[in-house]
Amino acid sequence: MVLSRGWTDYDDFSSELAFCISKTQPRSRNELIEIIGSFQCPFFTLNRIKKSEFVGIFPIDEIFHLLDKYVEISLITFLDVFTETNNVSVNEGRKSISCLASVKERTIQEALVDSLREKNATNCIGRTKDTVLEVADLEHFSLEIKGIPRTFTVVAKGYNSVSGKTITWGNIAHQITKAYNRTNPDHILIVMAKNPADSVTSELVQYSKTVGNENLVIIADPLTLARFLKARNLI
């Protein structure tokens, strides 16, 4: 764009601006215009062009298309989604873990749905009963996290949902693969009232890599779940 218009690419202006945009990851036209406006470089003065003129011919729509295609989704945690969890300390949560044994899986699902509704997430729909047609415990919904719209599904495992002392890969694999294959969410939240077996984390990491999204799975272990439920006055 620069050379084709007869301008000189002083101080490697094109590359530096491209790097600045990719690092900042603007999410709107105004944000992108602000980045260009605040960009310090002799390019504009030496080429005798106003920043407003440059913005007028800058391929903004093409830039957003490239950002959506190539920018990796940044790491987030359960606490980034369900922020009220931060209101309960780790020590308080530890004292409440034993209470999870008496909490029904349906109660966990309803608490998650209620929280998402309060956060204005899209498609947060509860279910009256489990069916063979279900894809996940909370199916595809969207929520803006850290200024970026993201899509999720949730797999929840209550204390009495599995008979073993821990939750194994076999207990959750079919739900995870079905949820991802059906709607391709950015993240799958796995909420567990029992600790995962030793191999579960490795299996989840490996599965995430095979679908090309290493940040696909977000785990809420019993301690995190206890903090969340206590923050919502359910235990």
N, C-alpha and C positions, 0 to 999 in steps of 0.2 A: 504494500500500500504506500509506504513512504517513498521508496525509490521510483516507483511507477509515476509519481506525481512530480518528480524532479526535485524532491527535497533531499537534503544531505542528512544521513543518519548519524548525527553528532553524538559522541559518547555512547555509541551502541544503544541509542534511544529505543528502538523497536524491541530488542531483547529485554532490556531493563523494564520497560512498561509491561511486556507480556509476563515477566516473572512477578512483578508487583501485583498484577491482576490475579494470577493463579494462586499466589500466596494469600491474598486478601479474600478471595472467593466472594465477590459481590453477589447479592441475591436479587437486585432490582436495578432498573435503568438509572435511577437517581444515585444509587451507591456507586455504580460504575462511573458515572459522570463526575462524582466527587473525587474518585481515585485519580482520574485524569487531571482534574482541576488542581489537585494538591501535589501532583507529580512534579518534582523539581529537576529541571534539565534545560540546558541552553538551546535545545532543539527548536523551541518555539520562537525564541528571540532571533537566533541566527538564521532561521528560515523565514522570518518575518510573517509568521502565522499566529493568529490569535487562538487561544485554547478553545474558545467557543466555536470557531470555524472548524477546528480539528474534530471536535465532538460531533459536529453536524454531519461529517462524512465518515465517522468511525463506524465499522460494522458491528454495532452493538448486538443485534439479534444473532449473528454468527458466533460472537464470543460466548453468549449464554448457551448456545447449542453445544459448543465445545466443552464448556465447563460442566454441563450436565452429563456429558459423555465420558469425560476423563477424570473429573475430580472424585477422589475416593471418599466414601462416607467415613467421617471421623468416628473415633471410639466414643461410645457412651455407656453408661451403666444403668441399672435399675433405678438408682436414686435420681438420675437425670430425668427419668420419665415420671416416677412417682415421688415427687420432691418432698412430700410430707414425711417420708421415711426419715429424713434428716432431723426431724423434731424429737426423735427418740435416740438416745445414745446407744453405743454398742453394748455397754454394761447393762443398761436397762433391757435391751433386747435379749441378752443372754439369760437373764432371769425369767424371761417369758417363753423361752423355747419349748419348755415342757407343756405349755398350754396348747401347743399346736395339735397334740394328740386328740383333743376334744373338738377341734374346729373342722366342720364339714368342708369338703372340697367346694360345694356350692356356695358356701359363705365366702370363701376366698375369691371365687369367680365374681360374685356380686360386688365385693369390695373393690376389685380391680375395675369393674365396669363403672361403678359409681364415681370412682376417682377420675376416670377418663372423661366421664360426662362433665364433671366439674372443670376439667381442663379444656373443654370444648373440642375434644377429639372427634373425628368423623367416624360414623358407622359403629359406635360402641353400643352394641345390641346384646342384651342378655338372653339366655335361653331358659325355658321353663323345664326342660328335661334333655338328657343326652339322647342322641339318635345315631344310627349307623351312617347317616349322611354328613355328620359334622366333620369339619376339616381340622379345627382346633378348638380349644376351650373359649377363647375370644378370637373371632375371625377377623380378617383384614380390616385394620383401621389406620387412620393417619393422624399425626400430631406433629406440631412444629417443636423441635428440640434444638437449642443453641442456634436459633434463627434459620434452621433448615427443615423443611417438611420431610418427614420420614414415615414409612409404612411399617406396620407391625402385625404379627399374630402372637397369641399367647397360648402356651401349654402349661396347665396347672396340675400339680399332683398333690392331693391332700394326703394327710398322714395315713388314712385307712384305704387309700386308693391302691396301694401295693402291699402285698403280704410280707415281703422281706424287710430286713432292717435298714436297707439302703435302696435307693432308686437306681436301677441298672439301665444300661443302654437299650436293652430289650424292652424295658417299660415305656420308653419314650420315642424310640427310633421311628416307628410307623407314623406317629403324629407329626414329628418334625419333618420327615420327608414328604408326607402328604401336604402339610401346610405350605412348604416351600414350592413344591411342584404345582400346586393349584393357583397360588396368587403371587409368587415371587416377591415376598416382602423384603424390605431392607434389613429387618431384624426379626428374630424369633425370641420372645421372652419365655424363659423356662422357670416357672415358680415351683419350688419344692418344699414340702413340709418335712421331708426326710433328707438326710445327706446323700449326695450322689456316690455311687460306688467308685472305686479307684480309677477304673478305666473310662468313666463317662466323660470327663473333661477332655481326655485325649481323643475320644471318638467324636465329640462335638467339634473340636478344632479341626480334625481331619475332614469331617463332612463339610465344614464351612469352607475349607480350602478347595474342595472338589467342585463347589458351585461358584468359586471365584469371589467370595466375599468373606474375608477372614474375620470380619466384625459381625457376622450374621447372628450368632447366638449370644444372648445376654442371660446369665444365670442369676437367679435370686435364691440363695441357699436358705436353710431354716432360720438362721440368725437375721438375715435381711427381711425375710417374710414376717418374722415375729415383730421386728421394728415397725414394719408397715402396718400390720394389723393393730398393734398397740397405738400407733399414731392415729388410727381411725377408731379407737376405743372399742375394738372387737375382742380383745383379750386383756 
